[in-house]
Amino acid sequence: MDFDRRQLLAGILVIPITAAIPATAASGPPTIAVAKTATCGCCQVWVDYLTKEGFRVETQDMAAGQLTQFKIKHGITPDLASCHTARVAGYTIEGHVPVREINRLLAEKPDAIGLTVPGMPLGSPGMDYGSEKEPYDVLLIKKDGTTSVFAKYVGQR
């Protein structure tokens, strides 16, 4: 097999570039495991939204009591709760959290439990209703259980 100098040089330059690409970039986004009840329509809409945004999503339907125990196990207190709970890369994602904030969490990797959008604010992903949107905050749940505002979303009527 004969190589000319250009092919050899191109090959040498490509090796360091491809070696610098992290394995996670090559394998795509992490899988988000969503725990929900079988009868919640907005949970499925949020799952569809995640899939459309390029995430691999696995779902597990649970009875309400089992889902509550799952939430507690993963750091979600009643005041932080919504209808579904997800796990991704060691973080808990509670409720209708936008993909933009999930991506930011995964990029910044704070020492935290995860993110929540408590309740079910109108206009959050999966809670779409025309152009009407309630204002809401995405909260970062810290390891000690306290929260801080991670992102604010403005409402519109």
C-alpha positions as CSV (number, residue, x, y, z in Angstrom):
1,M,0.0,0.0,0.0
2,D,1.6,3.3,-1.1
3,F,0.9,6.5,0.8
4,D,1.9,9.9,-0.4
5,R,3.1,12.6,2.0
6,R,-0.3,14.3,2.0
7,Q,-2.2,11.2,3.0
8,L,0.4,10.5,5.7
9,L,0.2,14.0,7.1
10,A,-3.6,14.0,7.0
11,G,-3.6,10.7,8.9
12,I,-1.2,12.1,11.5
13,L,-3.3,15.2,12.1
14,V,-6.5,13.3,12.4
15,I,-5.3,11.0,15.1
16,P,-4.9,13.6,17.9
17,I,-8.2,15.3,16.9
18,T,-10.2,12.1,17.2
19,A,-8.4,11.0,20.3
20,A,-9.5,14.3,22.0
21,I,-13.2,13.6,21.3
22,P,-14.7,12.3,24.6
23,A,-16.4,8.9,24.5
24,T,-19.7,10.5,25.6
25,A,-19.8,12.7,22.5
26,A,-19.4,9.7,20.3
27,S,-22.1,7.7,22.1
28,G,-24.6,10.5,22.1
29,P,-26.7,11.9,25.0
30,P,-27.1,9.9,28.1
31,T,-30.2,7.8,28.7
32,I,-32.9,9.5,30.8
33,A,-34.9,7.0,32.9
34,V,-38.4,8.4,33.6
35,A,-40.6,7.0,36.3
36,K,-44.3,7.9,35.9
37,T,-47.8,6.6,36.3
38,A,-49.4,4.9,33.3
39,T,-52.3,7.3,33.2
40,C,-50.6,10.6,33.2
41,G,-50.8,12.2,29.7
42,C,-48.5,15.1,30.4
43,C,-45.7,12.7,31.5
44,Q,-45.8,11.1,28.1
45,V,-45.8,14.4,26.3
46,W,-42.6,15.3,28.3
47,V,-41.1,12.0,27.3
48,D,-41.9,12.7,23.7
49,Y,-40.4,16.1,24.0
50,L,-37.1,14.7,25.4
51,T,-37.0,12.1,22.5
52,K,-37.6,14.9,19.9
53,E,-34.7,16.8,21.5
54,G,-32.4,13.9,20.9
55,F,-32.4,12.1,24.3
56,R,-32.6,8.4,24.7
57,V,-35.5,7.8,27.1
58,E,-36.6,4.8,29.0
59,T,-39.9,4.8,30.9
60,Q,-41.1,2.8,33.8
61,D,-44.8,3.0,34.8
62,M,-45.4,2.8,38.6
63,A,-48.3,2.8,40.9
64,A,-48.7,6.2,42.7
65,G,-47.4,4.9,46.0
66,Q,-44.4,3.3,44.4
67,L,-43.7,6.5,42.5
68,T,-43.9,8.5,45.7
69,Q,-41.3,6.2,47.3
70,F,-39.1,6.6,44.2
71,K,-39.2,10.4,44.6
72,I,-38.3,10.3,48.3
73,K,-35.4,7.8,47.6
74,H,-34.0,10.3,45.0
75,G,-34.3,13.5,47.1
76,I,-37.7,14.9,46.1
77,T,-39.7,16.2,49.0
78,P,-43.5,17.0,48.6
79,D,-42.8,20.7,48.1
80,L,-40.5,20.0,45.2
81,A,-42.7,17.3,43.6
82,S,-44.4,17.2,40.2
83,C,-46.0,14.3,38.3
84,H,-42.9,12.4,37.1
85,T,-39.3,11.8,38.2
86,A,-36.4,11.1,36.0
87,R,-32.8,10.0,36.5
88,V,-29.9,11.0,34.3
89,A,-26.1,10.8,34.9
90,G,-26.7,10.4,38.7
91,Y,-29.0,13.4,38.9
92,T,-32.8,13.6,39.6
93,I,-34.9,15.6,37.3
94,E,-38.4,16.3,38.7
95,G,-41.3,17.5,36.6
96,H,-41.4,19.5,33.5
97,V,-37.8,20.6,33.3
98,P,-36.8,22.1,29.9
99,V,-34.0,20.3,28.0
100,R,-31.9,23.4,27.9
101,E,-31.6,23.2,31.7
102,I,-30.9,19.4,31.7
103,N,-28.1,20.0,29.2
104,R,-26.7,22.8,31.3
105,L,-26.8,20.6,34.5
106,L,-25.0,17.9,32.6
107,A,-22.4,20.3,31.3
108,E,-21.8,22.2,34.6
109,K,-22.0,19.0,36.8
110,P,-22.8,20.8,40.1
111,D,-22.6,18.9,43.4
112,A,-26.3,18.6,43.7
113,I,-29.3,16.2,43.7
114,G,-30.7,17.6,40.5
115,L,-33.4,19.9,39.1
116,T,-37.1,20.4,39.7
117,V,-40.0,22.4,38.3
118,P,-42.4,21.9,41.2
119,G,-46.1,21.5,40.3
120,M,-47.2,21.6,36.7
121,P,-46.9,25.1,35.4
122,L,-48.8,25.9,32.2
123,G,-46.4,26.4,29.3
124,S,-43.6,24.3,30.7
125,P,-42.5,21.3,28.4
126,G,-45.3,18.8,28.4
127,M,-47.8,21.3,29.8
128,D,-48.3,23.3,26.6
129,Y,-51.7,25.0,26.2
130,G,-51.7,27.3,23.2
131,S,-49.6,30.4,23.7
132,E,-50.5,30.8,27.4
133,K,-47.5,30.4,29.7
134,E,-47.2,30.8,33.5
135,P,-44.0,32.1,34.9
136,Y,-41.9,29.4,36.7
137,D,-38.5,28.7,38.1
138,V,-36.3,25.7,37.5
139,L,-34.7,25.0,40.9
140,L,-31.4,23.3,41.6
141,I,-31.8,20.9,44.5
142,K,-28.6,21.0,46.6
143,K,-27.3,18.0,48.5
144,D,-28.6,19.5,51.8
145,G,-32.1,19.7,50.4
146,T,-32.2,23.4,50.0
147,T,-32.8,25.0,46.6
148,S,-31.7,27.9,44.5
149,V,-33.0,29.3,41.2
150,F,-31.2,27.6,38.3
151,A,-33.3,29.3,35.6
152,K,-36.4,31.6,35.3
153,Y,-39.0,31.3,32.7
154,V,-41.3,34.3,32.1
155,G,-45.0,33.8,31.6
156,Q,-47.1,35.2,28.8
157,R,-50.9,35.5,28.4
